[in-house]
Amino acid sequence: MSQNRRLERLGILLAVLMSGAALGLEVQQRLASAPKPSPPANATAPLPPATTPDGELLPLPVPEDGKEILGKGKDLIRIQGVHSGRKQYELTAQRLVLTRDESKTAVEGIRGTLIGNDGKPVAAFTAERAIMHMQTKDLDVEGQVLVESLDREEKVVFSTRNMHWSARDERLTCPNPVEVTQPGVLLRGSSMVADARLRKLSLDGGVYLEADAEKVEKGLGVSDGSSSQSGGRTRGTASPASQRAKGGR
């Protein structure tokens, strides 16, 4: 009887998790066969790619008539991205390379912060390099990227390679495989689109989900009074059928 109850509870937990409530996120999985959106028109690098045969990033060369600025010690280069009169992000970098017309700026060895509508930081990220489009304030982030929300209660972290920030839409686009974690939850997808707060995620391709039932249960406040039973770990791979689910805090 208790075993049936346990299986029933795990089934409920997994169903709730898949609906997004356990994550406090809005998650959308689109059809794997659906065409992926074309990259933004301004998502081209201002300089020829500089990588090793293994794909590792090398320092960008300084273009003819371009400029290079180096940070010294703790005195790093600081850049702000302001769109429509509001600061959306700020960066510190170890090296800056400007194109001749200064329409694009490349920064390397960066740490960045995304700023919410209230002017407070909502997420932090590190990356090997970023290309800032001076007119639109869009960012093309290159190399290994790690992004972490600053929500203490429902912290979300994801890692990927390459990322685009659209200043107009305030949206992060990750064209490569991504891994998303939150306490008790692991998600993987072939690509992802997210808002600045990492509260709304749109995953493409076959999505893998792994959840610690005990942690999810505690987060949801689900209990049948049998606190002596230990939680289990639930794994699943989302079907390719399109689904959209909304969850609240």
PyMOL commands that set and color helices and strands:
alter all, ss='L'
color gray80, all
select helices_A, chain A and resi 2-18+213-220
alter helices_A, ss='H'
color red, helices_A
select strands_A, chain A and resi 26-29+67-70+77-83+86-93+95-98+104-115+121-133+139-149+157-166+171-174+178-182+185-189+191-195+200-204+208-212+233-237+243-245
alter strands_A, ss='S'
color yellow, strands_A
deselect
rebuild
show_as cartoon
